[in-house]
Amino acid sequence: MDDDRPEVLLTGLLFYDLVLTGLGKPPTPGEEVWTAGMGCGPGGIANLAVAASRFGLRTSLATVFGDDFYGAYCREVIGGQEHVGLSLSRTADGWPTPVTVSLATGHDRALVTHGQEPPYSQDALMGDPPEARTALVHLEAEPRAWLAKAAANGTRIYADVGWDPAQEWSRDLLDQLALCHAFLPNETEAMAYTRTGSAVAALGTLAELVPVAVVTRGRDGAVAVDQTTGEYAEVAALDVDVVDATGAGDVFGASFVAASLGGWPLEERLRFAVLAAGLSVRHHGGALAAPGWYGVDRWWRTLTDPGLRRAYGFLRDRMPADVGPPLRYAPVTPPARPL
């Protein structure tokens, strides 16, 4: 099999994110609230793609860019700055890039989005998907044809799932786990889909459906089972000051894949993903909050807590010799023209 094949394959909807932080509370109708912080940049599927690329993974993204300023800016950031492969992506004439305004308050946020359905489906973008080591996938109620093709190619599918606005949480969606190597929902989603009352109970049900099951628990960390190795792990979250939690789950997923491709033990994979997600929430959300190896290295070099030094001592042997250049976080305003 081609050694130059993508290590991570992704497809999904791209957004241009404008993130407002420092809000003490959400605004009420008729009220004007001034914020202490703002950032902008690519979001949506770009969160996963940039997070994976910043960990040095060859990443291929199939998405749609609008033929507007936002689309041109996001394309240049994702492809030019962050080195994500965009050969499967398209620019759509006359289609506006979706724009999301995120109002971040503490550990949560509210989102307002302007946009339209893209003119190309995931299946149209992917066609016969290229052979890849892994794919990071958001499962949806309607199965995507490309997913079965990728799994048949030998691609390991790492999946998560989004919020069900109808709150029906149909168990039919879990049938797609037959194609997956790993499933990484959050606690609320996991309990809803499995009809269980705790993260651990949900994990037990999911572990019967997929080789690797992970349930993220926000400020309570994460739990996981790897049936292929017989490992169980439970890891606490980092105690960090949260600027914006947007995209933290995507950073968790991408970093878990990076550690999995390295063949790490489950507890190390889980700790690494929790660490990366924790580092991401210290910056304005969206793709450019992902820490990558550079951010992890900076954290490790300045770490003084003896308990954390022991818990994360494995990083001494896992960190690459070249952690990459300093990160470019989300700017307050975009440049007047594409970078």
C-alpha positions as CSV (number, residue, x, y, z in Angstrom):
1,M,0.0,0.0,0.0
2,D,1.3,3.5,-0.8
3,D,3.3,4.9,2.1
4,D,2.4,8.4,1.0
5,R,-1.4,7.8,1.4
6,P,-3.2,10.3,3.6
7,E,-3.0,9.5,7.3
8,V,-6.3,11.3,8.0
9,L,-9.2,11.7,5.5
10,L,-12.0,14.1,6.2
11,T,-15.1,15.6,4.6
12,G,-17.8,18.0,6.0
13,L,-19.1,21.5,6.1
14,L,-16.7,24.4,6.5
15,F,-17.6,27.6,8.3
16,Y,-16.0,31.0,8.8
17,D,-16.1,31.5,12.6
18,L,-16.3,34.8,14.4
19,V,-15.8,34.1,18.1
20,L,-16.7,36.6,20.8
21,T,-15.3,35.8,24.2
22,G,-15.3,37.3,27.7
23,L,-19.0,37.5,28.0
24,G,-20.2,37.3,31.5
25,K,-23.6,36.1,30.3
26,P,-25.5,35.7,27.1
27,P,-27.1,38.9,25.9
28,T,-30.9,39.3,26.2
29,P,-33.2,40.9,23.6
30,G,-32.7,44.7,23.5
31,E,-29.4,44.5,25.4
32,E,-25.9,45.4,24.1
33,V,-23.0,43.5,25.6
34,W,-19.4,44.5,25.1
35,T,-16.9,41.7,24.9
36,A,-13.3,41.4,26.2
37,G,-12.0,39.2,23.3
38,M,-12.6,38.3,19.7
39,G,-11.1,35.9,17.1
40,C,-11.9,34.7,13.6
41,G,-10.9,31.9,11.3
42,P,-11.9,28.7,9.7
43,G,-14.3,26.4,11.7
44,G,-16.5,23.4,11.2
45,I,-14.7,20.5,9.6
46,A,-11.6,22.7,9.5
47,N,-11.3,22.2,13.3
48,L,-10.5,18.5,12.7
49,A,-8.3,19.0,9.7
50,V,-6.1,21.7,11.2
51,A,-5.8,19.9,14.5
52,A,-4.6,16.7,12.7
53,S,-2.2,18.6,10.5
54,R,-0.6,20.4,13.4
55,F,0.3,17.0,14.8
56,G,2.2,16.3,11.7
57,L,-0.3,14.0,10.1
58,R,-0.8,14.0,6.3
59,T,-4.3,15.3,6.1
60,S,-6.7,15.4,3.1
61,L,-9.9,17.4,3.3
62,A,-12.9,17.3,1.0
63,T,-15.1,20.4,1.6
64,V,-16.7,23.3,-0.3
65,F,-15.5,26.8,-0.3
66,G,-17.7,29.7,-1.3
67,D,-16.4,32.1,-4.0
68,D,-16.4,35.0,-1.6
69,F,-13.8,36.6,0.7
70,Y,-14.5,34.2,3.5
71,G,-14.0,31.2,1.3
72,A,-10.7,32.5,-0.2
73,Y,-9.5,33.4,3.3
74,C,-10.3,30.0,4.7
75,R,-8.8,28.1,1.8
76,E,-5.5,30.0,2.1
77,V,-5.3,29.5,5.9
78,I,-6.2,25.7,5.7
79,G,-4.2,24.9,2.7
80,G,-1.4,27.5,2.6
81,Q,-0.8,28.2,6.2
82,E,-1.7,24.8,7.8
83,H,-0.7,22.5,5.0
84,V,-3.9,20.5,4.7
85,G,-4.3,18.8,1.3
86,L,-7.3,20.3,-0.6
87,S,-7.2,18.3,-3.8
88,L,-10.6,16.8,-3.0
89,S,-12.2,20.2,-2.2
90,R,-14.1,22.5,-4.5
91,T,-14.9,26.2,-4.8
92,A,-18.6,26.8,-5.6
93,D,-19.6,29.7,-7.8
94,G,-22.3,31.9,-6.3
95,W,-22.4,30.0,-3.1
96,P,-21.7,31.9,0.2
97,T,-19.4,30.4,2.7
98,P,-21.4,29.7,5.9
99,V,-20.6,32.2,8.7
100,T,-21.0,31.4,12.4
101,V,-20.9,33.9,15.3
102,S,-20.0,32.1,18.5
103,L,-20.9,33.8,21.8
104,A,-18.6,32.1,24.4
105,T,-19.6,32.2,28.0
106,G,-17.5,30.2,30.4
107,H,-17.5,26.5,29.6
108,D,-20.3,26.9,27.0
109,R,-21.2,28.9,23.9
110,A,-24.2,29.9,21.8
111,L,-24.0,29.8,18.0
112,V,-25.7,31.8,15.3
113,T,-25.1,30.7,11.7
114,H,-25.8,32.2,8.3
115,G,-25.6,29.7,5.4
116,Q,-27.1,27.4,2.8
117,E,-26.8,23.8,1.9
118,P,-23.6,23.2,-0.1
119,P,-24.0,22.4,-3.8
120,Y,-21.8,19.3,-3.5
121,S,-22.6,16.4,-1.2
122,Q,-20.0,14.5,0.8
123,D,-20.4,11.6,-1.6
124,A,-19.9,13.8,-4.7
125,L,-16.7,15.3,-3.1
126,M,-15.3,12.0,-2.1
127,G,-16.3,9.8,-5.1
128,D,-14.2,6.7,-4.7
129,P,-12.3,7.9,-1.6
130,P,-8.5,7.6,-1.7
131,E,-6.8,4.9,0.4
132,A,-6.1,6.5,3.8
133,R,-4.9,5.1,7.1
134,T,-7.8,6.8,9.0
135,A,-10.8,8.9,8.4
136,L,-12.4,11.3,11.0
137,V,-16.1,11.3,10.5
138,H,-19.2,13.0,11.9
139,L,-21.9,10.4,11.8
140,E,-25.3,11.6,10.6
141,A,-28.8,10.0,10.5
142,E,-28.5,9.3,6.8
143,P,-25.4,7.1,6.1
144,R,-22.9,8.4,3.6
145,A,-22.0,6.0,0.8
146,W,-18.3,7.0,0.8
147,L,-17.9,5.8,4.4
148,A,-18.6,2.1,3.4
149,K,-16.2,2.5,0.5
150,A,-13.4,3.9,2.7
151,A,-13.9,1.1,5.3
152,A,-13.7,-1.4,2.4
153,N,-10.4,0.2,1.4
154,G,-9.0,-0.7,4.8
155,T,-9.3,2.9,6.2
156,R,-9.9,2.9,10.0
157,I,-12.9,5.0,10.7
158,Y,-12.9,7.2,13.9
159,A,-16.3,8.7,14.3
160,D,-18.2,11.1,16.5
161,V,-21.7,12.4,16.4
162,G,-23.5,15.8,16.7
163,W,-26.4,17.0,18.8
164,D,-29.8,15.8,17.6
165,P,-31.9,18.9,17.4
166,A,-35.1,16.8,17.4
167,Q,-33.7,15.0,20.5
168,E,-35.0,11.7,19.2
169,W,-31.6,10.0,19.4
170,S,-32.5,7.2,17.0
171,R,-30.6,4.0,17.8
172,D,-30.5,3.3,14.1
173,L,-27.6,5.7,13.8
174,L,-25.5,3.2,15.9
175,D,-25.8,0.7,13.1
176,Q,-23.1,2.7,11.3
177,L,-20.7,1.7,14.0
178,A,-20.3,-1.6,12.2
179,L,-18.0,0.4,9.8
180,C,-16.1,2.1,12.5
181,H,-12.9,1.3,14.4
182,A,-13.6,3.9,17.1
183,F,-16.5,6.0,18.4
184,L,-15.9,9.2,20.4
185,P,-19.2,10.8,21.5
186,N,-19.6,13.2,24.4
187,E,-21.3,12.1,27.6
188,T,-24.7,13.6,26.8
189,E,-24.8,12.0,23.3
190,A,-23.5,8.7,24.5
191,M,-26.1,8.3,27.2
192,A,-28.9,9.5,24.9
193,Y,-28.1,7.1,22.1
194,T,-27.6,4.1,24.4
195,R,-30.5,4.9,26.7
196,T,-28.2,4.7,29.8
197,G,-27.8,6.9,32.9
198,S,-24.1,7.4,33.1
199,A,-21.0,7.8,31.0
200,V,-19.6,4.5,32.2
201,A,-22.8,2.6,31.5
202,A,-22.9,4.2,28.0
203,L,-19.3,3.1,27.4
204,G,-20.2,-0.4,28.3
205,T,-23.0,-0.5,25.7
206,L,-20.8,1.1,23.0
207,A,-17.9,-1.2,23.6
208,E,-20.2,-4.0,22.4
209,L,-20.6,-2.2,19.0
210,V,-17.2,-0.9,18.1
211,P,-13.6,-2.0,18.9
212,V,-12.6,1.3,20.6
213,A,-15.2,3.3,22.5
214,V,-14.5,6.7,24.1
215,V,-16.8,8.9,26.0
216,T,-15.7,12.5,26.6
217,R,-16.9,14.2,29.8
218,G,-15.9,17.8,29.5
219,R,-14.5,19.1,32.8
220,D,-14.6,15.5,34.1
221,G,-12.2,14.2,31.5
222,A,-12.9,11.0,29.5
223,V,-13.3,7.2,29.8
224,A,-12.4,4.6,27.2
225,V,-12.3,0.9,26.4
226,D,-10.1,-0.7,23.7
227,Q,-11.5,-4.2,23.0
228,T,-8.5,-5.0,20.7
229,T,-6.1,-4.8,23.6
230,G,-8.3,-5.3,26.6
231,E,-7.5,-1.9,28.1
232,Y,-9.7,0.4,30.1
233,A,-8.7,4.0,31.0
234,E,-10.2,6.9,32.8
235,V,-8.5,10.3,32.8
236,A,-9.2,13.6,34.5
237,A,-9.4,16.9,32.6
238,L,-6.8,19.6,33.1
239,D,-7.6,22.5,35.3
240,V,-7.4,25.4,32.8
241,D,-8.9,28.8,32.4
242,V,-11.4,28.5,29.6
243,V,-11.5,31.3,27.0
244,D,-13.6,29.4,24.5
245,A,-14.6,25.7,24.3
246,T,-15.5,25.8,20.6
247,G,-13.8,23.0,18.7
248,A,-12.4,21.3,21.8
249,G,-14.1,18.0,21.0
250,D,-12.6,18.1,17.5
251,V,-9.1,18.7,18.9
252,F,-9.7,15.7,21.2
253,G,-10.6,13.5,18.3
254,A,-7.7,14.5,16.1
255,S,-5.1,14.1,18.9
256,F,-6.6,10.7,19.8
257,V,-6.1,9.6,16.2
258,A,-2.5,11.0,16.2
259,A,-1.7,8.9,19.3
260,S,-3.4,5.9,18.0
261,L,-1.4,6.0,14.8
262,G,1.7,6.0,17.0
263,G,0.5,2.8,18.7
264,W,0.4,4.3,22.2
265,P,-1.3,2.5,25.1
266,L,-4.9,3.5,25.7
267,E,-4.2,5.6,28.8
268,E,-1.6,7.6,27.0
269,R,-3.9,8.1,24.0
270,L,-6.6,9.4,26.3
271,R,-4.3,11.6,28.4
272,F,-2.9,13.1,25.2
273,A,-6.3,13.9,23.8
274,V,-7.5,15.4,27.1
275,L,-4.3,17.5,27.2
276,A,-4.7,18.8,23.6
277,A,-8.4,19.6,24.1
278,G,-7.5,21.4,27.4
279,L,-4.8,23.5,25.7
280,S,-7.2,24.4,22.9
281,V,-9.8,26.1,25.1
282,R,-7.3,28.6,26.3
283,H,-7.5,30.4,23.0
284,H,-10.3,31.6,20.7
285,G,-12.1,28.7,19.3
286,G,-12.2,27.2,15.8
287,A,-9.4,25.5,13.9
288,L,-6.6,27.9,14.9
289,A,-7.0,27.0,18.7
290,A,-5.5,23.5,18.1
291,P,-2.2,23.3,20.0
292,G,-0.2,20.9,17.8
293,W,3.1,19.5,18.8
294,Y,4.4,23.1,19.4
295,G,1.8,23.8,22.0
296,V,2.2,20.5,23.7
297,D,6.0,21.0,23.9
298,R,5.6,24.5,25.4
299,W,3.2,23.2,28.0
300,W,5.5,20.3,28.9
301,R,8.6,22.6,29.2
302,T,6.9,25.0,31.6
303,L,5.1,22.3,33.7
304,T,6.0,22.4,37.4
305,D,3.2,20.4,39.0
306,P,4.8,17.1,40.1
307,G,1.6,15.1,39.7
308,L,1.2,16.2,36.2
309,R,4.9,15.6,35.5
310,R,4.4,12.0,36.5
311,A,1.1,11.5,34.7
312,Y,2.5,13.0,31.5
313,G,6.0,11.7,31.7
314,F,5.4,9.6,28.6
315,L,5.6,12.8,26.6
316,R,9.4,12.7,27.0
317,D,9.5,9.7,24.6
318,R,6.6,10.7,22.4
319,M,7.5,14.3,21.5
320,P,9.1,14.6,18.0
321,A,12.5,16.2,17.7
322,D,11.0,19.0,15.5
323,V,7.8,20.3,17.1
324,G,7.2,22.8,14.3
325,P,7.1,26.6,14.1
326,P,5.2,28.8,16.6
327,L,1.5,28.6,16.2
328,R,-0.6,31.2,14.5
329,Y,-3.8,31.6,16.6
330,A,-7.0,33.2,15.4
331,P,-6.5,36.9,14.5
332,V,-8.9,39.6,15.9
333,T,-9.8,40.6,12.4
334,P,-9.0,39.0,9.1
335,P,-6.5,40.6,6.8
336,A,-7.8,42.9,4.1
337,R,-7.0,40.3,1.5
338,P,-6.2,36.6,1.6
339,L,-2.9,35.8,3.2
